[in-house]
Amino acid sequence: MAEEKSGIEKAREVAAKLKSETEEKQQASDAKMAEVKGELVAMNQNSELAKMYQESANVGSLNLQGALPQLKVHATGKSSKNELSDGTEPGDGNFFYSPTKEEFDGLNVHILTVSKGFRAEGFEGKQNVFNQIVGGCIIGEDSSFKPFIMYMTGIKLSYLWEFGKEASQYTHAKPIPIPMFALTVKLTTEKVTHNYGKSWVVKFEIVRTEDKNPEIILDPKVFSYLKDSVAKLEDTISSLVETKTKEDGAESVEVEDRPF
Protein backbone atom coordinates (compact mmCIF):
# COMPACT_ATOMS: atom_id res chain seq x y z
CA MET A 1 0.00 0.00 0.00
CA ALA A 2 2.89 2.33 0.79
CA GLU A 3 4.26 1.91 -2.73
CA GLU A 4 0.80 2.57 -4.20
CA LYS A 5 0.46 5.78 -2.17
CA SER A 6 3.91 6.92 -3.23
CA GLY A 7 2.94 6.36 -6.86
CA ILE A 8 -0.25 8.41 -6.46
CA GLU A 9 1.64 11.22 -4.77
CA LYS A 10 4.23 11.19 -7.58
CA ALA A 11 1.48 11.38 -10.20
CA ARG A 12 -0.07 14.32 -8.36
CA GLU A 13 3.27 16.11 -8.27
CA VAL A 14 3.72 15.63 -12.02
CA ALA A 15 0.17 16.85 -12.66
CA ALA A 16 0.71 19.91 -10.47
CA LYS A 17 3.97 20.70 -12.27
CA LEU A 18 2.36 20.38 -15.69
CA LYS A 19 -0.52 22.60 -14.60
CA SER A 20 1.90 25.22 -13.31
CA GLU A 21 3.94 25.15 -16.54
CA THR A 22 0.77 25.42 -18.64
CA GLU A 23 -0.45 28.40 -16.63
CA GLU A 24 2.93 30.11 -16.99
CA LYS A 25 2.92 29.58 -20.76
CA GLN A 26 -0.65 30.89 -21.00
CA GLN A 27 0.24 33.99 -18.96
CA ALA A 28 3.25 34.66 -21.19
CA SER A 29 1.09 34.17 -24.30
CA ASP A 30 -1.60 36.51 -22.95
CA ALA A 31 1.02 39.16 -22.13
CA LYS A 32 2.50 38.90 -25.62
CA MET A 33 -0.94 39.12 -27.22
CA ALA A 34 -1.78 42.19 -25.15
CA GLU A 35 1.47 43.78 -26.30
CA VAL A 36 0.70 43.01 -29.94
CA LYS A 37 -2.84 44.38 -29.60
CA GLY A 38 -1.42 47.55 -28.10
CA GLU A 39 0.95 47.94 -31.03
CA LEU A 40 -1.88 47.39 -33.50
CA VAL A 41 -4.04 50.00 -31.80
CA ALA A 42 -1.18 52.51 -31.92
CA MET A 43 -0.56 51.64 -35.59
CA ASN A 44 -4.23 52.08 -36.44
CA GLN A 45 -4.12 55.59 -35.00
CA ASN A 46 -1.26 56.40 -37.36
CA SER A 47 -3.14 56.44 -40.68
CA GLU A 48 -0.01 56.76 -42.82
CA LEU A 49 1.67 53.75 -41.20
CA ALA A 50 -1.55 51.72 -41.34
CA LYS A 51 -1.84 52.44 -45.06
CA MET A 52 1.77 51.32 -45.60
CA TYR A 53 1.03 48.02 -43.85
CA GLN A 54 -2.10 47.42 -45.90
CA GLU A 55 -0.34 48.11 -49.18
CA SER A 56 2.60 45.86 -48.26
CA ALA A 57 0.63 42.94 -46.82
CA ASN A 58 1.94 40.36 -49.32
CA VAL A 59 5.38 41.80 -50.05
CA GLY A 60 8.03 39.09 -49.82
CA SER A 61 5.61 36.30 -48.93
CA LEU A 62 3.95 35.47 -52.24
CA ASN A 63 6.06 32.35 -52.76
CA LEU A 64 5.33 30.89 -49.34
CA GLN A 65 3.19 27.78 -49.75
CA GLY A 66 0.82 28.75 -46.95
CA ALA A 67 0.13 32.15 -48.50
CA LEU A 68 -0.93 30.76 -51.85
CA PRO A 69 -4.68 30.34 -52.44
CA GLN A 70 -4.50 26.76 -53.66
CA LEU A 71 -7.46 24.94 -55.16
CA LYS A 72 -6.98 21.17 -55.14
CA VAL A 73 -8.94 18.04 -55.96
CA HIS A 74 -9.21 15.89 -52.85
CA ALA A 75 -8.38 12.21 -53.27
CA THR A 76 -9.29 10.02 -50.32
CA GLY A 77 -6.27 8.10 -49.10
CA LYS A 78 -3.84 10.39 -50.92
CA SER A 79 -4.59 14.00 -49.97
CA SER A 80 -3.88 13.57 -46.28
CA LYS A 81 -3.20 17.26 -45.56
CA ASN A 82 -6.59 18.57 -46.69
CA GLU A 83 -8.85 19.35 -43.74
CA LEU A 84 -12.07 21.33 -43.66
CA SER A 85 -12.70 24.11 -41.15
CA ASP A 86 -14.73 21.72 -38.96
CA GLY A 87 -11.86 19.22 -38.88
CA THR A 88 -13.44 16.69 -41.23
CA GLU A 89 -12.08 15.36 -44.52
CA PRO A 90 -13.37 16.70 -47.84
CA GLY A 91 -15.40 14.37 -50.03
CA ASP A 92 -13.52 12.19 -52.50
CA GLY A 93 -13.19 14.12 -55.77
CA ASN A 94 -14.36 17.43 -54.31
CA PHE A 95 -12.46 20.68 -54.77
CA PHE A 96 -10.68 21.86 -51.61
CA TYR A 97 -9.92 25.57 -51.25
CA SER A 98 -7.04 25.93 -48.78
CA PRO A 99 -7.45 29.59 -47.61
CA THR A 100 -10.98 29.06 -46.27
CA LYS A 101 -10.79 25.28 -45.79
CA GLU A 102 -14.02 24.68 -47.66
CA GLU A 103 -15.04 22.18 -50.32
CA PHE A 104 -17.03 22.32 -53.55
CA ASP A 105 -18.39 19.51 -55.70
CA GLY A 106 -18.32 21.94 -58.62
CA LEU A 107 -17.82 25.67 -59.04
CA ASN A 108 -17.89 28.51 -61.53
CA VAL A 109 -14.69 30.46 -62.11
CA HIS A 110 -12.91 32.91 -64.36
CA ILE A 111 -9.60 31.56 -65.70
CA LEU A 112 -7.23 34.53 -65.62
CA THR A 113 -3.96 32.97 -66.74
CA VAL A 114 -2.16 29.69 -67.43
CA SER A 115 1.57 29.46 -66.80
CA LYS A 116 4.17 28.22 -69.23
CA GLY A 117 5.22 24.66 -68.58
CA PHE A 118 7.91 23.75 -66.09
CA ARG A 119 9.42 20.57 -64.72
CA ALA A 120 9.74 19.92 -61.01
CA GLU A 121 9.53 17.17 -58.42
CA GLY A 122 6.09 15.61 -58.31
CA PHE A 123 3.99 13.43 -56.00
CA GLU A 124 5.90 10.85 -53.97
CA GLY A 125 9.23 12.26 -55.13
CA LYS A 126 8.73 11.65 -58.85
CA GLN A 127 11.39 13.59 -60.74
CA ASN A 128 11.15 15.83 -63.79
CA VAL A 129 7.33 16.04 -63.76
CA PHE A 130 5.81 18.46 -66.27
CA ASN A 131 3.53 21.08 -64.68
CA GLN A 132 1.43 24.07 -65.56
CA ILE A 133 -0.33 26.37 -63.13
CA VAL A 134 -3.86 27.65 -63.68
CA GLY A 135 -4.67 30.95 -62.01
CA GLY A 136 -8.14 32.36 -61.65
CA CYS A 137 -10.89 33.41 -59.30
CA ILE A 138 -13.84 31.51 -57.86
CA ILE A 139 -17.20 33.20 -58.40
CA GLY A 140 -18.98 33.27 -55.04
CA GLU A 141 -22.72 32.97 -54.55
CA ASP A 142 -22.73 36.68 -53.69
CA SER A 143 -20.80 37.44 -56.92
CA SER A 144 -17.60 38.02 -54.94
CA PHE A 145 -14.27 36.68 -56.21
CA LYS A 146 -11.77 34.41 -54.47
CA PRO A 147 -8.36 34.05 -56.16
CA PHE A 148 -6.91 30.59 -56.66
CA ILE A 149 -4.03 28.72 -58.25
CA MET A 150 -4.19 25.09 -59.27
CA TYR A 151 -1.34 22.79 -60.32
CA MET A 152 -2.00 20.68 -63.40
CA THR A 153 0.15 17.70 -64.29
CA GLY A 154 -0.08 14.28 -65.89
CA ILE A 155 -3.40 13.34 -67.43
CA LYS A 156 -5.01 16.53 -66.08
CA LEU A 157 -3.05 18.56 -68.63
CA SER A 158 -4.92 17.10 -71.60
CA TYR A 159 -8.21 18.43 -70.23
CA LEU A 160 -6.64 21.85 -69.69
CA TRP A 161 -5.31 21.93 -73.25
CA GLU A 162 -8.71 20.93 -74.64
CA PHE A 163 -10.23 23.85 -72.78
CA GLY A 164 -7.52 26.09 -74.22
CA LYS A 165 -8.41 25.05 -77.75
CA GLU A 166 -12.08 25.75 -77.13
CA ALA A 167 -11.37 29.11 -75.48
CA SER A 168 -9.13 30.15 -78.39
CA GLN A 169 -12.20 30.12 -80.66
CA TYR A 170 -13.45 33.10 -78.67
CA THR A 171 -10.15 34.83 -77.92
CA HIS A 172 -9.53 34.98 -81.70
CA ALA A 173 -13.14 35.66 -82.69
CA LYS A 174 -14.08 38.31 -85.25
CA PRO A 175 -15.12 41.11 -85.13
CA ILE A 176 -14.92 41.24 -81.30
CA PRO A 177 -12.56 38.83 -79.53
CA ILE A 178 -13.47 37.68 -76.03
CA PRO A 179 -10.58 37.55 -73.53
CA MET A 180 -10.26 34.24 -71.72
CA PHE A 181 -10.78 35.93 -68.33
CA ALA A 182 -14.20 37.24 -69.48
CA LEU A 183 -15.54 33.70 -70.01
CA THR A 184 -17.42 31.96 -67.21
CA VAL A 185 -16.09 28.43 -66.76
CA LYS A 186 -17.61 25.59 -64.77
CA LEU A 187 -15.14 23.22 -63.07
CA THR A 188 -16.12 19.65 -62.23
CA THR A 189 -14.15 16.50 -61.52
CA GLU A 190 -14.20 12.99 -62.91
CA LYS A 191 -12.27 9.85 -61.99
CA VAL A 192 -10.60 8.33 -65.02
CA THR A 193 -8.64 5.13 -65.59
CA HIS A 194 -5.14 5.28 -67.08
CA ASN A 195 -2.00 3.15 -67.35
CA TYR A 196 -1.05 3.77 -63.71
CA GLY A 197 -4.47 3.28 -62.14
CA LYS A 198 -7.23 5.82 -61.51
CA SER A 199 -7.03 9.57 -60.92
CA TRP A 200 -9.33 12.52 -60.50
CA VAL A 201 -9.17 15.02 -63.35
CA VAL A 202 -10.58 18.52 -63.68
CA LYS A 203 -13.06 19.14 -66.47
CA PHE A 204 -13.49 22.65 -67.89
CA GLU A 205 -16.83 23.66 -69.39
CA ILE A 206 -17.50 27.11 -70.83
CA VAL A 207 -20.85 28.20 -69.41
CA ARG A 208 -23.36 29.16 -72.09
CA THR A 209 -26.61 31.09 -72.23
CA GLU A 210 -29.90 29.65 -73.46
CA ASP A 211 -29.03 30.70 -77.02
CA LYS A 212 -25.74 28.71 -76.80
CA ASN A 213 -23.48 31.77 -76.61
CA PRO A 214 -20.75 31.90 -73.93
CA GLU A 215 -21.71 33.62 -70.67
CA ILE A 216 -19.40 36.62 -70.47
CA ILE A 217 -18.73 39.67 -68.29
CA LEU A 218 -21.03 42.57 -69.17
CA ASP A 219 -20.19 44.91 -66.28
CA PRO A 220 -17.31 47.27 -67.28
CA LYS A 221 -16.15 47.57 -63.65
CA VAL A 222 -15.95 43.81 -63.20
CA PHE A 223 -14.20 43.50 -66.58
CA SER A 224 -11.57 46.05 -65.51
CA TYR A 225 -11.12 44.38 -62.13
CA LEU A 226 -10.48 40.99 -63.71
CA LYS A 227 -8.17 42.46 -66.34
CA ASP A 228 -6.09 44.17 -63.63
CA SER A 229 -6.05 40.93 -61.64
CA VAL A 230 -4.50 39.03 -64.57
CA ALA A 231 -1.22 40.96 -64.40
CA LYS A 232 -0.95 40.57 -60.61
CA LEU A 233 -1.61 36.84 -60.78
CA GLU A 234 0.81 36.38 -63.66
CA ASP A 235 3.57 38.00 -61.60
CA THR A 236 2.81 35.74 -58.65
CA ILE A 237 2.76 32.58 -60.76
CA SER A 238 5.89 33.60 -62.67
CA SER A 239 7.76 34.02 -59.38
CA LEU A 240 6.41 30.68 -58.18
CA VAL A 241 7.54 28.87 -61.34
CA GLU A 242 10.99 30.45 -61.06
CA THR A 243 11.26 29.33 -57.45
CA LYS A 244 10.10 25.79 -58.23
CA THR A 245 12.52 25.36 -61.13
CA LYS A 246 15.45 26.68 -59.12
CA GLU A 247 14.66 24.37 -56.21
CA ASP A 248 14.67 21.33 -58.49
CA GLY A 249 17.45 22.46 -60.83
CA ALA A 250 15.09 22.36 -63.81
CA GLU A 251 14.09 24.88 -66.44
CA SER A 252 10.73 26.17 -67.56
CA VAL A 253 9.72 25.05 -71.03
CA GLU A 254 7.17 26.23 -73.53
CA VAL A 255 4.27 23.92 -74.38
CA GLU A 256 4.29 22.89 -78.03
CA ASP A 257 1.29 24.28 -79.89
CA ARG A 258 0.03 25.86 -76.68
CA PRO A 259 -3.60 26.95 -77.24
CA PHE A 260 -3.67 29.78 -74.69
Secondary structure, 3 states (H helix, E strand, C coil): CHHHHHHHHHHHHHHHHHHHHHHHHHHHHHHHHHHHHHHHHHHHHCHHHHHHHHHCCCCCCCCCHHHCCEEEECCCCCCCCCCCCCCCCCCCCCEEECCCCEEECCEEEEEEEECCEEEECCHHHCCCEEEEEEEEEEECCCCCEEEEEEEEECCHHHHHHHHHHHHHHHHCCCCCCCCHHHECEEEEEEEEEECCEEEEEEEEEECECCCCCECECCCHHHHHHHHHHHHHHHHHHHHHHHHHHHHHCCCEECCCCCCC
